[in-house]
Amino acid sequence: MPNEIELKLALPEAARRAFLRHPLLKTAAAKQAAQLVSIYYDTPNLALRKSGIAVRLRRQGRMWLQTVKCAGRSAGGLSTRPEWETPYSGQFDFSPVDDDAVRAKLEKHGVPSRLTPLFETSFRRTTWTFGGVLLMCDHGWIAAGGRHEAISELELELAGGTVGDLFALADALTERLPLMPAPLSKAERGYRLYQNASPAPAKATDIPLAPDMPPRAAFHAIALSCLDQMQRNHAGTVGSEDPEYIHQLRVATRRLRACLRLFAPVLPADFLGPLASPLREMMARLGEARDLDVLLADICAPVTIALPREPRLAALAGIVTDHRHAARRTAVHHMESREFGQLMVSLTALLQQLALADAGGTETTADFAKSNLHRLSRKVRHLADQARLDDPVSLHTLRIGIKRLRYALEFFNSLARGKAQRRQAAKLAAIQGTLGELNDLANAGRLLMDCAGHDDRLREAVTLIAGWHGPRHASLMAMLPDLLAGLRGPASSVRNGSPP
């Protein structure tokens, strides 16, 4: 079964000329260019898409080629997919597909006779050959149902080289260009365009793990899932005003950092090395933007709606809005930078290198999960014992401990028996939400005073907002004793939960 291994990088239109002037291109062993037109087919009910199969016809010069691709594995912009390509003789012929299961899906229930064109791609591809790696620059469009999307991307494809060669070439490009791993294939983009599906923020998904796999293999799968969520929210972060994209990008980054902390004992020493500082900087920029999103939507907006004729509130909300826009511009500028793209490519390369290294040891993921979930549960119980209602620092520390336990439960969810672990994670999420809302209210005072400055009228507006939220704060505080007792008590699911 032939496999296609490639790394896809989005090339901003503004950086296209800089790419074409890159001195590396002059060292290529060969260069060629062609105009490629592809038509993608499926049944009216999208049977092939549901099976993870893509079928296309591609015109190269005077010849048409039939290509079948499967979903394969894709994360961090790096994909490995089974692919079968044969000349097209005027009708679909799937006999060259040597995977019996794939061929059966292609041929069952008269699929060949029901195939119909859904969308088309047309782009100019320039290919440079660097030993065993092909560097392709695609520039054109995708069209479906009268709708169009631009194509501007690079594909680095193995042609006899190693994955290390592929990432070495990618590193050389990202040193000069703002390139970002692109998680969506042309086929996936085409289907979305055909269905006129609106983009949506990407949330975390369950990660399939095997109980007997080495912990490092589990880390690799979990970390790639986090990285994929980060990259799937990137385009929305830089191109949409929807604050949920920044929120989900921040969640994905927090999950990745939690994963790194959890698996640190089985990872090489100083695994992240120089990448740790850029990750912290990224979190700081996203955190500032997210804090101001929450401040405006959850703290200021309800009060300005309740008191629409209060000019001091409107004036303060206007300043908060200005601060929010400034923080968002800073975050977006960072997400569009060369440094951010380089960080994403470097993380993907680092995880790929780890996957190829010898994991060593005999511990299984099931054993690792069990011991670490018990450890984190004990930690949460200890933090709950130490927490005090009049000590915000202790409550903040508890919230972080709960968050780390909840992420670990979610990471290992596929190993759990029954629904007890999922219910435990949901309970922890609810407690974390209560503590988080208290934390947001506590931070709001500082942020609002920063916005008010020395203006007495604006400081009076801060007082109004604090008073309006006072009952909610009191209600949340009244809930805490029972929540803490649930974490401390002998019947607590955190204490007696059954990790996998």
Buried (B, 14 or more C-beta within 10 A) or exposed (E): EEEBBBBBBBBBEEBBEEBEEBEBBEEBEEEEEEEBBBBBBBBEEEBBBEBEBBBBBBBEEEEBBBBBBBBBEBBBBBBBBBBBBBEBEEEBEBEEBEBEEBBEBBBEEEBBEEBEEBBBBBBEBBBBBBEEBBBBBBBBEBBBEEEEBEBBBBBBBBBEBBBEBBBBBBEBBBEBBBBBBBBBBBBBBBBBBBBEEEBEBBEBEEBEBBBEBBBBBBBBBBBBBBBBBBBBBBBBBBEBEBBBBBBBBBBBBBBBBBBBEBBEEBBEEEBBEEBEEBBEBBBEBBBBBBBBBBBBEBBBEBBBEEBEEBEBBBBBBEBBBEBBBEBBEEBBEBBBEBEBBBBBBBBBBBBBEBBEEEBEEEBBBBBBBBEBBEBBBEBBBBBBEEBEEEEEEBBBBBBBBBBBBBBBBBBBBBBBEEEBBBEBBEBBBEBBEBBBBBBBBEBBBEBBEEBBEEBEEBBBBBEBBBEBBEEEBEEBBEEBEEBBEBBBBEEBBBBEBEBB
